[in-house]
Amino acid sequence: MLKPIVDVAIAILIHRGKILVGWREEQQHQGGKHEFPGGKVEQGETPEEACRREIYEEVGIGLKDWHQFDYIHHEYDDIIVNLHLFHSYVPDELLNLIHQPWAWYTREQLLHLNFPKANKDIIKRLYWPHLIKISNTLSMVESSEALLYWRIENEAEQQYIEQLTALDEGQRSSLIINVDIWWQLSPELQKQIKTVHLKQSQLMNLHKGDLTVGVRYIAACHDAVSLKQAQQIGCDAVFISPVKSTTTHPEAVALGWERFSDLAQNSQIPVFALGGVHPDDLATAQQHGAYGLAGIRNF
């Protein structure tokens, strides 16, 4: 017997780094579990139209600026669901309009909530570790939650493809590589690299809709203009640098924690402080609006 197929529009609503989550009633499919807002795509609707409608009906707010987040096909024992995911940022002035019992959760808290199995990959993408290592060698890559931004320098294409192929899938999923390198990989390798890096120059040449759906992007930002651009095109996180003077970029003027704070606290997406920082600076960075830290020599 053929299983019914249901198309569902799901919204990842973000406010100051937190995510809006609700609870499914017991009588619903996959009841008694946490859920992101959304619902079935009705006949004649596009998934984005369904998402807008459901958020207005369920959550109580109208949002016009949406980004495609992902598409997930998942087969349960009794039904097949196609999840069409979008994300949007909720401004301060709409917070009081949100219906109960929707509530805001940190990205760490999402790991401990009881979501349906189809949401597993969504949670993985939304969660970031608080420390990101940067290196031009793969010797530091781990098969764990730790992320390594592999900053490739002077490598021939065949060399870095061979190095990536030698890793296992878990190690590849822990890597961040620049978008120019990512585009040169096979589709199979591209799928296993979960996070793609954008230099500020690359970021500023992109427009909304240019990012590949289903890929997590982290962009390098050095000022308010680039930070705004990262949010407008739908990036998942940013590096803001340099916080302090560094030996690797001695010509760059350090922001300092005060200027860093001005930038970070206006960001809706996770901000990683980069440049002259040490893992011991995490508490200080978070006091100034950072989600986490990234570094080279000190990490």
C-alpha positions as CSV (number, residue, x, y, z in Angstrom):
1,M,0.0,0.0,0.0
2,L,1.4,3.4,-1.0
3,K,2.1,5.8,1.8
4,P,0.5,9.3,1.6
5,I,2.8,12.1,0.7
6,V,2.4,15.4,2.5
7,D,4.2,18.7,1.6
8,V,4.8,20.8,4.6
9,A,6.2,24.4,4.9
10,I,8.3,25.0,8.0
11,A,9.6,28.3,9.4
12,I,12.8,28.8,11.2
13,L,12.1,32.1,13.0
14,I,15.2,33.8,14.5
15,H,15.4,36.6,17.0
16,R,18.8,37.6,18.5
17,G,20.2,34.2,17.9
18,K,17.3,32.3,19.5
19,I,14.8,30.0,17.6
20,L,11.0,29.9,18.0
21,V,9.7,26.4,19.0
22,G,6.3,25.0,19.9
23,W,4.8,21.7,21.0
24,R,2.7,19.2,19.0
25,E,-0.6,18.0,20.6
26,E,-0.8,14.3,21.3
27,Q,-3.5,13.7,18.7
28,Q,-1.4,15.1,15.9
29,H,1.0,13.1,13.7
30,Q,4.3,12.8,15.6
31,G,2.4,14.3,18.6
32,G,3.9,14.9,22.0
33,K,7.1,16.4,20.4
34,H,8.5,19.8,19.9
35,E,8.1,21.5,16.5
36,F,9.0,24.5,14.4
37,P,6.0,26.5,13.2
38,G,4.4,25.6,9.9
39,G,1.9,23.4,8.3
40,K,0.6,21.7,5.1
41,V,1.0,23.3,1.7
42,E,-2.5,23.8,0.4
43,Q,-3.5,23.2,-3.2
44,G,-2.6,26.2,-5.3
45,E,0.0,27.5,-2.9
46,T,3.7,27.7,-3.2
47,P,5.6,26.4,-0.2
48,E,6.7,30.0,0.6
49,E,3.1,31.2,0.4
50,A,2.1,28.4,2.8
51,C,4.9,29.4,5.1
52,R,3.7,33.0,5.3
53,R,0.1,32.0,5.8
54,E,0.9,29.4,8.5
55,I,3.1,31.9,10.5
56,Y,0.4,34.5,10.4
57,E,-2.3,32.0,11.5
58,E,-0.2,30.0,14.0
59,V,2.2,32.5,15.4
60,G,0.3,35.7,14.9
61,I,2.9,37.8,12.9
62,G,3.3,38.7,9.3
63,L,6.8,38.6,7.8
64,K,7.6,39.4,4.2
65,D,11.4,38.7,4.0
66,W,12.1,35.0,3.8
67,H,15.1,32.9,2.8
68,Q,15.0,29.4,1.5
69,F,16.7,27.3,4.2
70,D,16.5,23.6,3.1
71,Y,14.4,20.8,1.6
72,I,14.1,17.5,3.5
73,H,12.4,14.3,2.2
74,H,11.7,11.9,5.1
75,E,9.8,8.6,5.2
76,Y,8.0,7.6,8.4
77,D,6.4,4.2,8.9
78,D,3.0,5.6,8.0
79,I,3.6,8.7,5.8
80,I,6.1,10.5,3.6
81,V,6.8,14.2,4.3
82,N,8.5,16.7,2.1
83,L,9.7,19.6,4.3
84,H,10.1,23.0,2.6
85,L,12.1,25.1,5.0
86,F,12.4,28.9,5.1
87,H,14.0,31.2,7.7
88,S,13.3,34.8,8.7
89,Y,14.2,37.3,11.4
90,V,11.7,38.6,13.9
91,P,12.1,42.3,14.8
92,D,11.7,43.5,18.4
93,E,8.4,45.3,17.6
94,L,6.6,42.0,16.7
95,L,7.6,40.0,19.8
96,N,4.5,40.9,21.8
97,L,2.2,39.7,19.0
98,I,3.5,36.1,19.1
99,H,0.8,33.7,20.3
100,Q,1.3,31.3,23.2
101,P,2.7,28.7,23.7
102,W,5.4,29.4,21.2
103,A,8.7,30.1,23.0
104,W,12.3,31.1,22.2
105,Y,15.2,28.6,22.7
106,T,18.9,28.9,22.4
107,R,20.7,26.8,19.8
108,E,22.2,24.6,22.6
109,Q,18.7,24.0,24.0
110,L,17.5,22.7,20.7
111,L,19.8,19.7,21.1
112,H,17.9,18.6,24.2
113,L,14.3,19.0,22.9
114,N,12.2,16.1,21.6
115,F,11.8,16.8,17.8
116,P,10.5,14.4,15.2
117,K,13.2,12.5,13.4
118,A,12.7,14.4,10.2
119,N,14.1,17.5,12.0
120,K,17.4,16.0,12.9
121,D,19.3,17.7,10.1
122,I,17.7,21.0,10.9
123,I,19.0,20.9,14.4
124,K,22.5,20.0,13.3
125,R,22.6,23.0,11.0
126,L,21.2,25.4,13.6
127,Y,23.7,24.4,16.3
128,W,27.2,25.8,16.2
129,P,30.1,24.9,18.6
130,H,31.4,27.9,20.5
131,L,35.0,27.5,19.2
132,I,36.2,27.2,15.6
133,K,39.8,26.3,14.7
134,I,41.4,27.8,11.6
135,S,44.4,26.0,10.0
136,N,46.0,25.4,6.6
137,T,46.5,21.7,7.5
138,L,44.0,19.0,8.0
139,S,45.9,17.4,10.8
140,M,43.6,19.2,13.3
141,V,40.3,17.9,11.8
142,E,38.2,15.8,14.2
143,S,35.1,13.7,13.8
144,S,33.2,15.6,16.4
145,E,31.2,18.8,17.0
146,A,34.4,20.9,16.7
147,L,34.7,22.8,13.4
148,L,37.9,23.4,11.5
149,Y,38.1,26.1,8.8
150,W,40.6,24.7,6.4
151,R,42.2,27.8,5.0
152,I,43.8,26.4,1.9
153,E,46.9,28.2,0.7
154,N,48.9,27.4,-2.5
155,E,47.4,24.0,-3.0
156,A,46.8,22.6,-6.4
157,E,43.2,21.4,-7.0
158,Q,44.2,17.8,-7.3
159,Q,46.1,18.0,-4.0
160,Y,43.3,19.3,-1.9
161,I,40.8,17.0,-3.5
162,E,43.0,14.0,-2.6
163,Q,43.3,15.3,1.0
164,L,39.6,15.6,1.3
165,T,39.0,12.2,-0.2
166,A,41.4,10.7,2.4
167,L,39.2,11.9,5.3
168,D,36.2,9.9,6.5
169,E,32.6,11.4,6.1
170,G,32.5,12.5,9.8
171,Q,35.7,14.5,9.4
172,R,34.5,16.1,6.2
173,S,31.3,17.2,7.9
174,S,33.4,19.0,10.5
175,L,35.2,21.1,7.9
176,I,34.6,24.6,6.7
177,I,36.0,25.5,3.3
178,N,35.9,28.5,1.1
179,V,33.2,28.7,-1.5
180,D,35.6,28.9,-4.4
181,I,37.1,25.5,-3.4
182,W,33.7,24.1,-2.6
183,W,32.5,24.7,-6.2
184,Q,35.4,22.7,-7.6
185,L,34.4,19.6,-5.7
186,S,32.3,16.7,-7.0
187,P,28.6,16.8,-6.0
188,E,29.2,13.9,-3.6
189,L,32.0,15.8,-1.8
190,Q,30.0,19.0,-1.8
191,K,27.2,17.3,0.1
192,Q,29.6,16.1,2.8
193,I,31.0,19.5,3.4
194,K,28.3,21.0,5.6
195,T,29.7,24.6,6.0
196,V,31.0,27.0,3.4
197,H,33.0,30.1,4.0
198,L,32.7,33.5,2.2
199,K,35.4,36.1,2.2
200,Q,34.1,39.6,2.6
201,S,34.8,40.4,-1.1
202,Q,32.9,37.3,-2.1
203,L,30.0,38.2,0.3
204,M,29.6,41.7,-1.1
205,N,29.2,40.4,-4.7
206,L,26.2,38.1,-3.8
207,H,22.5,38.8,-3.8
208,K,19.5,37.2,-2.0
209,G,18.8,33.9,-3.7
210,D,22.4,33.3,-4.7
211,L,23.2,30.9,-1.8
212,T,22.8,27.2,-2.4
213,V,19.8,25.9,-0.6
214,G,20.6,23.4,2.2
215,V,24.2,24.6,2.6
216,R,25.4,26.4,5.8
217,Y,27.3,29.6,5.1
218,I,29.6,31.6,7.4
219,A,30.9,34.9,6.1
220,A,33.9,37.1,7.0
221,C,32.8,40.6,8.1
222,H,34.9,43.6,9.1
223,D,32.2,46.3,9.3
224,A,28.5,47.1,9.7
225,V,27.9,47.1,5.9
226,S,29.2,43.5,5.4
227,L,27.4,42.3,8.5
228,K,24.1,43.7,7.1
229,Q,24.8,42.1,3.8
230,A,25.4,38.6,5.4
231,Q,22.0,38.8,7.0
232,Q,20.2,40.1,3.9
233,I,21.4,37.2,1.7
234,G,20.7,34.6,4.3
235,C,24.0,33.6,5.8
236,D,23.9,31.3,8.9
237,A,26.8,33.0,10.9
238,V,29.7,35.4,10.6
239,F,33.2,36.0,11.7
240,I,33.9,39.6,12.8
241,S,37.5,40.5,12.8
242,P,40.1,41.6,13.8
243,V,39.1,42.0,17.4
244,K,42.8,42.5,18.5
245,S,46.0,43.0,16.6
246,T,47.4,39.9,15.0
247,T,50.8,38.8,13.6
248,T,49.1,37.2,10.6
249,H,47.4,40.5,9.6
250,P,49.6,43.3,11.2
251,E,48.2,45.9,8.8
252,A,44.6,45.4,9.9
253,V,43.3,47.9,12.4
254,A,41.9,46.1,15.5
255,L,38.2,46.7,16.3
256,G,38.6,46.3,20.1
257,W,35.8,44.8,22.3
258,E,33.7,48.0,22.4
259,R,33.4,48.3,18.6
260,F,33.0,44.6,18.2
261,S,30.1,44.7,20.7
262,D,28.4,47.4,18.7
263,L,28.5,45.2,15.6
264,A,27.7,41.8,17.3
265,Q,24.7,43.0,19.4
266,N,23.0,44.2,16.2
267,S,23.3,40.8,14.6
268,Q,20.4,38.3,14.3
269,I,22.8,35.5,13.5
270,P,25.7,33.9,15.5
271,V,28.8,36.0,15.6
272,F,32.3,34.6,16.1
273,A,35.0,36.9,17.3
274,L,38.2,36.4,15.3
275,G,41.7,38.0,15.5
276,G,44.1,37.8,18.4
277,V,41.6,36.0,20.7
278,H,42.3,33.0,22.9
279,P,39.8,30.2,24.0
280,D,40.0,31.8,27.5
281,D,38.4,34.9,26.1
282,L,35.1,33.1,25.4
283,A,33.3,34.6,28.5
284,T,34.5,38.1,27.6
285,A,33.4,37.7,24.0
286,Q,30.0,36.5,25.0
287,Q,29.6,39.5,27.3
288,H,30.1,41.6,24.2
289,G,27.5,39.8,22.1
290,A,29.6,37.0,20.5
291,Y,28.3,33.5,20.1
292,G,31.8,32.1,20.0
293,L,35.4,32.5,19.1
294,A,37.6,31.5,16.1
295,G,41.3,31.5,15.9
296,I,44.5,30.2,14.4
297,R,47.7,30.2,16.6
298,N,45.9,30.3,20.0
299,F,43.6,27.4,19.1
